[in-house]
Amino acid sequence: MRLERTTDFSIYGHGQQRRAIIEAVRLLENDKSRQKVDSNILGNASKDVTPSNFKDKSKKWQKFVPKAKACGTTSAELLTKGDEIGAGVLDNYNTILKSCNALDYHDLICCSLKLLTDFPEVYEECLDTWKAIIIDEFQDTSTMQYKLLQILASHKRITIVGDDDQSIFSFNGADTSGFDSFRKDFPTYKEIRLNKNYRSTGCIIEAAYSLIQNNKKRCPLKDVQTDNLTGSKITIKECNNEGAQCAFIIDKIMESTSNGSSSKGFGSFAVLYRRQISGKIFQTAFRERKIPFNVHGVAFYRKKVVKTIIALLRTAFPDCDDGAYRQAFKALIPFEKEEKKRIINHIDKISTIRKCPLITAARDIFSSKISGTLKRSQLNQGRKVLSTLEMISRLVLREQSISTVITSVSNMLPEKYLLEQQAVINVDGGKLLNEDNDTRSVLQYLLDDVSNFMSSHFTAGEGKRDSMGSDPGCLNALKAFVDHVSEREKANFCSRRVDNENSVTLTTIHQSKGLEWDIVFIIKANESEIPLLHESSGITRENGSSIEEERRLLYVAMTRAREKLFISYVLMDSDWQILQPSRFLKEIPDHVREIQGEASIQHLQNKHHDVLKQNMHLPPEKSISADLDVGLNDPANIQIGIIDFEEPIEITHGNSFLKRFNVDNRAIISHLFHQWAKKKAFQDPKRLIDKVGFVIDERLRVKKCKSKEILRTLKSSLTSDEALQYAEYVLRWEQIPADKRALLMQEKQEHFQKLRIENAMGSSAPTAKQISYLRNLGCTITPTSRLHASSLIEQYKSL
C-alpha cells in the first residue's frame, strides 16, 4: 500500500487508458455544467450526454495525458500555469486509475521513482542489485525515465547509447535534450562517436545525412561515413494516385524477385508509410498477386472477439471499470447496432446523472418492470445480460481452471462462430504475418496462451501456486493472465516475425525503427503526410520542433535501406484532393537522386513551383500569390521543394469546408466557386472568396431566390480558414487540363460506384449459391454477408 494500490493491481493498456480519459472528461464536463461554466472549453457544446460526445471531446486529451505523465507534470503544476482544464482532466484520470486499483505504463516509472526516493531501504537494495547500468536508445528517454536513471546511476557507473537524429517518439514523452542533461549531470563522462555506417550504400547515407543537417537542434559534430559501395541513386517516383503508386511498387518487387541469378527474396523488401491506413491498399493488391507479406503491428489480442472475451472476464474482478461493463453490454445485447447504442447511451446517462458506476445504473434500470425510455423487450434483454455477468462471476469463483472459464465464457457470445475461425485470418481474409502453417482457431490460440502462461508462471510446487491455493476459484490467476496478455502478445509477435522472413514487410516508419532491408519503398512522401502535422479545427499548424521531428522520421525511414531506396509521392489522394510533394525531398542533393514521373518524366526541372501560402491573418502586402500555370498543367514542371518555408504554413484538405453543409447544398456551393474560378481575374483565392461573397449579396437581394438560407450560411462561413483553403483547392483543380480532369472524374465515379456495390453486398445476406460453392471449395467459415462470401470465394479459389 506504499503506492495506494494493493498487490493485485492491474496494468492498463492503451484501450483502457483511452476509456479512462474519456471518463475523466465526462466527469469534468459534468462538474462544469453543474457550476454553470461554459463547457465549450472541452469541445462543442451538446445537450446530449452520450459516450460518443465525450469520445469526440476527449480526443485532444488522449495525447495530453500520457505526455504530461511522461514529463512528470502534475495537476498542481498545471494549475500554477493557469491550465485549469488540463489539471482537472489529469486529476480525474489519476483518481479513476486509483479507484480501479490500476496503473498505466507511465505510472510504473513514476511509482518506481516514488519508491526509490521515499523509501531508503528500496534504494539501497537497488544499488546493491545493479552495480552498473547500460541504456540503449537513449534518445527515446522521457523526463521521468531520465530522473529514474539519475537515481539508479548515482554510483556513476552508467553507459548510454543513442542518436539524437533518431528521436521520433515525442508523442510518448521522448525528450532530445536528454543528451545535454546527461553531459551536465555526469560531468566526468567520456563520449565515443560511432560515425561509420555499415548498413547502407554511399548514396543513401549522403542523401540521409544531407536531409538531417537541416535540423538545428542536433549534435553538430557528426560526419557519417561508410566503406560500402556508392550504389545506385535514390529513385523519387511521382505517381498519379495511390493505385498507380501501388502498381509501381508491385512491378519493382516482381521484377527484382524474378531476375535470374541476381533475384531477391520477398523478405528483402519493405514498404514504409506514415500511417497504418496507407498500407491497406498494398494488403489487397499483394493478395491478388499472391505476394507473401508481413503486416507489423497487428495483434491477436486486438481482434474484436478476443477483446470482448477479455472484457467479459474483467467483469468478474472486484475492481472492474465501466469500460469493461460497457463492452460487455455491447457484445451481449442482441439488437441492431443503433438500438444497442441507444440502450448503452441511456445507461451512461443515468450513471452520469446519479454519479454512480455504470453497472449500478444498469441494475437499477433493468430491475424495473417498465421504463419511460426502454421497451419491454429491451428491459428483458438487459436483465439477461446482468444474469450472464453474474454467472461469469460465480464461474470464476467456482472453477479452478482458467481454460474452463474462458471456454464457458466463449459459449455465451452471440457471435461465438468467430472463435472457430483461424486465428491468423483477419476480417479482410488476410493473414497475420502469413502464418501458413498455423491452423489453430481463435479459441484454441487463446487457450494455448493460457497453458503457456500457467506453465511459465505457476509451475506446480512453486510459491505462487501455493499462495493461490487458498483463494476461491481462479480469480487471482485469471487476473494475472489478463494483466499478462499485452506482454504475451508482444512476444508472440516477435516469434512469428522470425518464422516469416521470406515475405514483404508492410509497416509504419515508427515500427520500422531498428530494422533493415535490402530494398525499401517509402510511400506517399507528400505534404500533410511527411510531414504529418497535428490539426486544430481542421487547420494544420506546425512549429519548428514538430518539423524537425518529422524530418528525423524521414531520416530513420531512409536509413532502413541497405542497397536501394525508392521514395514515391502522389498527385492526388483517395479523397481526390490535390497533394504537393513533401518539402523534405528538396533537401536531397540532385547528384544522389533520380526523378521518375507518371508520364515517363526523367527529371523534375528546377522551376519554381510556388505553393499557395495565403493566410487569412496575413496583411495583403505579405500574402503570396501562386503561379499555377506551372506545375499541375505540366507534371514535368513540378519541382520538389523549391519553396523556402520561413513561416508556419497552414494546410488542410479542400473538402473540410464542404463537410459543413449537407449533400444537397454542396452542389450549389461547389458550382458557385468553380464558376468564378475559371475567370482569369479571380485566380487569387482571396479575390475568389470576395467575388463569391459579392455574388451571394446580389442573389440575396432577389425576392424569389429559393436558396437564401444556404446562401446566408455560406456567406457567414467565407471568413473561415477552411473557406480560403477550399478556394485554393478549387483554383488548383481548375488549372488541371480539361482532358485530365475528365479522366479523374471518370475514375472517381467508378470508385464510388464500386463502393456503392460493396456497401450493398455488405448489408445483404449471402446467397445459397455462394454458401454451396464455398462448401464445395472446402471452406468451413460461415460468411456474414454477400461481400464477405465473395471475398472468401476469391481467397479459396486462389489456394
Secondary structure in CASP SS format (residue, H / E / C, confidence):
PFRMAT SS
TARGET T0000
AUTHOR 0000-0000-0000
METHOD secondary structure of the structure
MODEL  1
M C 1.00
R C 1.00
L C 1.00
E C 1.00
R C 1.00
T C 1.00
T C 1.00
D C 1.00
F C 1.00
S E 1.00
I E 1.00
Y C 1.00
G C 1.00
H H 1.00
G H 1.00
Q H 1.00
Q H 1.00
R H 1.00
R H 1.00
A H 1.00
I H 1.00
I H 1.00
E H 1.00
A H 1.00
V H 1.00
R H 1.00
L H 1.00
L H 1.00
E H 1.00
N H 1.00
D H 1.00
K H 1.00
S H 1.00
R H 1.00
Q C 1.00
K C 1.00
V C 1.00
D C 1.00
S H 1.00
N H 1.00
I H 1.00
L H 1.00
G C 1.00
N C 1.00
A C 1.00
S C 1.00
K C 1.00
D C 1.00
V C 1.00
T C 1.00
P H 1.00
S H 1.00
N H 1.00
F H 1.00
K H 1.00
D H 1.00
K H 1.00
S C 1.00
K C 1.00
K C 1.00
W H 1.00
Q H 1.00
K H 1.00
F H 1.00
V H 1.00
P H 1.00
K H 1.00
A H 1.00
K H 1.00
A H 1.00
C C 1.00
G C 1.00
T C 1.00
T C 1.00
S H 1.00
A H 1.00
E H 1.00
L H 1.00
L H 1.00
T H 1.00
K C 1.00
G C 1.00
D C 1.00
E H 1.00
I H 1.00
G H 1.00
A H 1.00
G H 1.00
V H 1.00
L H 1.00
D H 1.00
N H 1.00
Y H 1.00
N H 1.00
T H 1.00
I H 1.00
L H 1.00
K H 1.00
S H 1.00
C C 1.00
N C 1.00
A E 1.00
L E 1.00
D C 1.00
Y H 1.00
H H 1.00
D H 1.00
L H 1.00
I H 1.00
C H 1.00
C H 1.00
S H 1.00
L H 1.00
K H 1.00
L H 1.00
L H 1.00
T H 1.00
D H 1.00
F C 1.00
P H 1.00
E H 1.00
V H 1.00
Y H 1.00
E H 1.00
E H 1.00
C H 1.00
L H 1.00
D H 1.00
T H 1.00
W C 1.00
K C 1.00
A C 1.00
I E 1.00
I E 1.00
I E 1.00
D C 1.00
E C 1.00
F H 1.00
Q H 1.00
D H 1.00
T C 1.00
S E 1.00
T H 1.00
M H 1.00
Q H 1.00
Y H 1.00
K H 1.00
L H 1.00
L H 1.00
Q H 1.00
I H 1.00
L H 1.00
A C 1.00
S C 1.00
H C 1.00
K C 1.00
R C 1.00
I E 1.00
T E 1.00
I E 1.00
V C 1.00
G C 1.00
D C 1.00
D H 1.00
D H 1.00
Q H 1.00
S C 1.00
I C 1.00
F C 1.00
S H 1.00
F H 1.00
N H 1.00
G C 1.00
A E 1.00
D C 1.00
T C 1.00
S C 1.00
G H 1.00
F H 1.00
D H 1.00
S H 1.00
F H 1.00
R H 1.00
K H 1.00
D H 1.00
F C 1.00
P C 1.00
T C 1.00
Y C 1.00
K C 1.00
E C 1.00
I C 1.00
R C 1.00
L C 1.00
N C 1.00
K E 1.00
N C 1.00
Y C 1.00
R C 1.00
S C 1.00
T C 1.00
G H 1.00
C H 1.00
I H 1.00
I H 1.00
E H 1.00
A H 1.00
A H 1.00
Y H 1.00
S H 1.00
L H 1.00
I H 1.00
Q C 1.00
N C 1.00
N C 1.00
K C 1.00
K C 1.00
R C 1.00
C C 1.00
P C 1.00
L C 1.00
K C 1.00
D C 1.00
V C 1.00
Q E 1.00
T C 1.00
D C 1.00
N C 1.00
L C 1.00
T C 1.00
G C 1.00
S C 1.00
K C 1.00
I E 1.00
T E 1.00
I E 1.00
K E 1.00
E E 1.00
C E 1.00
N C 1.00
N C 1.00
E H 1.00
G H 1.00
A H 1.00
Q H 1.00
C H 1.00
A H 1.00
F H 1.00
I H 1.00
I H 1.00
D H 1.00
K H 1.00
I H 1.00
M H 1.00
E H 1.00
S H 1.00
T H 1.00
S C 1.00
N C 1.00
G H 1.00
S H 1.00
S H 1.00
S C 1.00
K C 1.00
G C 1.00
F H 1.00
G H 1.00
S H 1.00
F E 1.00
A E 1.00
V E 1.00
L E 1.00
Y E 1.00
R C 1.00
R C 1.00
Q H 1.00
I H 1.00
S H 1.00
G H 1.00
K H 1.00
I H 1.00
F H 1.00
Q H 1.00
T H 1.00
A H 1.00
F H 1.00
R H 1.00
E H 1.00
R C 1.00
K C 1.00
I C 1.00
P C 1.00
F E 1.00
N E 1.00
V E 1.00
H C 1.00
G C 1.00
V C 1.00
A C 1.00
F H 1.00
Y H 1.00
R H 1.00
K C 1.00
K H 1.00
V H 1.00
V H 1.00
K H 1.00
T H 1.00
I H 1.00
I H 1.00
A H 1.00
L H 1.00
L H 1.00
R H 1.00
T C 1.00
A C 1.00
F C 1.00
P C 1.00
D C 1.00
C C 1.00
D C 1.00
D H 1.00
G H 1.00
A H 1.00
Y H 1.00
R H 1.00
Q H 1.00
A H 1.00
F H 1.00
K H 1.00
A H 1.00
L H 1.00
I C 1.00
P C 1.00
F C 1.00
E C 1.00
K H 1.00
E H 1.00
E H 1.00
K H 1.00
K H 1.00
R H 1.00
I H 1.00
I H 1.00
N H 1.00
H H 1.00
I H 1.00
D H 1.00
K H 1.00
I H 1.00
S H 1.00
T H 1.00
I H 1.00
R H 1.00
K C 1.00
C C 1.00
P C 1.00
L H 1.00
I H 1.00
T H 1.00
A H 1.00
A H 1.00
R H 1.00
D H 1.00
I H 1.00
F H 1.00
S C 1.00
S C 1.00
K C 1.00
I C 1.00
S C 1.00
G C 1.00
T C 1.00
L C 1.00
K C 1.00
R H 1.00
S H 1.00
Q H 1.00
L H 1.00
N H 1.00
Q H 1.00
G H 1.00
R H 1.00
K H 1.00
V H 1.00
L H 1.00
S H 1.00
T H 1.00
L H 1.00
E H 1.00
M H 1.00
I H 1.00
S H 1.00
R H 1.00
L H 1.00
V H 1.00
L H 1.00
R H 1.00
E C 1.00
Q C 1.00
S C 1.00
I H 1.00
S H 1.00
T H 1.00
V H 1.00
I H 1.00
T H 1.00
S H 1.00
V H 1.00
S H 1.00
N H 1.00
M C 1.00
L C 1.00
P C 1.00
E C 1.00
K H 1.00
Y H 1.00
L H 1.00
L H 1.00
E H 1.00
Q C 1.00
Q E 1.00
A C 1.00
V C 1.00
I E 1.00
N C 1.00
V C 1.00
D C 1.00
G C 1.00
G C 1.00
K E 1.00
L H 1.00
L H 1.00
N H 1.00
E C 1.00
D C 1.00
N C 1.00
D C 1.00
T C 1.00
R C 1.00
S E 1.00
V H 1.00
L H 1.00
Q H 1.00
Y H 1.00
L H 1.00
L H 1.00
D H 1.00
D H 1.00
V H 1.00
S H 1.00
N H 1.00
F H 1.00
M H 1.00
S H 1.00
S H 1.00
H H 1.00
F C 1.00
T C 1.00
A C 1.00
G C 1.00
E C 1.00
G H 1.00
K H 1.00
R H 1.00
D H 1.00
S H 1.00
M H 1.00
G H 1.00
S C 1.00
D C 1.00
P C 1.00
G C 1.00
C C 1.00
L H 1.00
N H 1.00
A H 1.00
L H 1.00
K H 1.00
A H 1.00
F H 1.00
V H 1.00
D H 1.00
H H 1.00
V H 1.00
S H 1.00
E H 1.00
R H 1.00
E H 1.00
K H 1.00
A H 1.00
N H 1.00
F H 1.00
C H 1.00
S H 1.00
R H 1.00
R H 1.00
V H 1.00
D C 1.00
N C 1.00
E C 1.00
N C 1.00
S C 1.00
V E 1.00
T E 1.00
L E 1.00
T E 1.00
T E 1.00
I H 1.00
H H 1.00
Q H 1.00
S H 1.00
K C 1.00
G C 1.00
L C 1.00
E C 1.00
W E 1.00
D E 1.00
I E 1.00
V E 1.00
F E 1.00
I E 1.00
I C 1.00
K C 1.00
A C 1.00
N E 1.00
E C 1.00
S C 1.00
E C 1.00
I C 1.00
P C 1.00
L C 1.00
L C 1.00
H C 1.00
E E 1.00
S E 1.00
S C 1.00
G C 1.00
I E 1.00
T E 1.00
R C 1.00
E C 1.00
N C 1.00
G H 1.00
S H 1.00
S H 1.00
I H 1.00
E H 1.00
E H 1.00
E H 1.00
R H 1.00
R H 1.00
L H 1.00
L H 1.00
Y H 1.00
V H 1.00
A H 1.00
M H 1.00
T C 1.00
R C 1.00
A E 1.00
R E 1.00
E E 1.00
K E 1.00
L E 1.00
F E 1.00
I E 1.00
S E 1.00
Y E 1.00
V E 1.00
L C 1.00
M E 1.00
D C 1.00
S C 1.00
D C 1.00
W C 1.00
Q C 1.00
I E 1.00
L C 1.00
Q C 1.00
P E 1.00
S C 1.00
R H 1.00
F H 1.00
L H 1.00
K H 1.00
E H 1.00
I C 1.00
P C 1.00
D H 1.00
H H 1.00
V H 1.00
R E 1.00
E E 1.00
I E 1.00
Q E 1.00
G C 1.00
E C 1.00
A C 1.00
S C 1.00
I C 1.00
Q C 1.00
H C 1.00
L C 1.00
Q C 1.00
N C 1.00
K C 1.00
H C 1.00
H C 1.00
D C 1.00
V C 1.00
L C 1.00
K C 1.00
Q C 1.00
N C 1.00
M C 1.00
H C 1.00
L C 1.00
P C 1.00
P H 1.00
E H 1.00
K H 1.00
S C 1.00
I C 1.00
S C 1.00
A C 1.00
D C 1.00
L C 1.00
D C 1.00
V C 1.00
G C 1.00
L C 1.00
N C 1.00
D C 1.00
P H 1.00
A H 1.00
N H 1.00
I C 1.00
Q C 1.00
I C 1.00
G C 1.00
I C 1.00
I C 1.00
D C 1.00
F C 1.00
E C 1.00
E C 1.00
P C 1.00
I C 1.00
E C 1.00
I E 1.00
T C 1.00
H C 1.00
G C 1.00
N H 1.00
S H 1.00
F H 1.00
L H 1.00
K C 1.00
R C 1.00
F C 1.00
N C 1.00
V H 1.00
D H 1.00
N H 1.00
R H 1.00
A H 1.00
I H 1.00
I H 1.00
S H 1.00
H H 1.00
L H 1.00
F H 1.00
H H 1.00
Q H 1.00
W H 1.00
A H 1.00
K C 1.00
K C 1.00
K H 1.00
A H 1.00
F H 1.00
Q C 1.00
D C 1.00
P H 1.00
K H 1.00
R H 1.00
L H 1.00
I H 1.00
D H 1.00
K H 1.00
V H 1.00
G H 1.00
F H 1.00
V H 1.00
I H 1.00
D H 1.00
E H 1.00
R H 1.00
L H 1.00
R C 1.00
V C 1.00
K C 1.00
K C 1.00
C C 1.00
K C 1.00
S C 1.00
K H 1.00
E H 1.00
I H 1.00
L H 1.00
R H 1.00
T H 1.00
L H 1.00
K H 1.00
S H 1.00
S H 1.00
L C 1.00
T C 1.00
S C 1.00
D H 1.00
E H 1.00
A H 1.00
L H 1.00
Q H 1.00
Y H 1.00
A H 1.00
E H 1.00
Y H 1.00
V H 1.00
L H 1.00
R H 1.00
W H 1.00
E H 1.00
Q H 1.00
I C 1.00
P C 1.00
A H 1.00
D H 1.00
K H 1.00
R H 1.00
A H 1.00
L H 1.00
L H 1.00
M H 1.00
Q H 1.00
E H 1.00
K H 1.00
Q H 1.00
E H 1.00
H H 1.00
F H 1.00
Q H 1.00
K H 1.00
L H 1.00
R H 1.00
I H 1.00
E H 1.00
N H 1.00
A H 1.00
M H 1.00
G H 1.00
S C 1.00
S C 1.00
A C 1.00
P C 1.00
T C 1.00
A H 1.00
K H 1.00
Q H 1.00
I H 1.00
S H 1.00
Y H 1.00
L H 1.00
R H 1.00
N H 1.00
L C 1.00
G C 1.00
C C 1.00
T C 1.00
I C 1.00
T C 1.00
P C 1.00
T C 1.00
S C 1.00
R H 1.00
L H 1.00
H H 1.00
A H 1.00
S H 1.00
S H 1.00
L H 1.00
I H 1.00
E H 1.00
Q H 1.00
Y H 1.00
K H 1.00
S C 1.00
L C 1.00
END
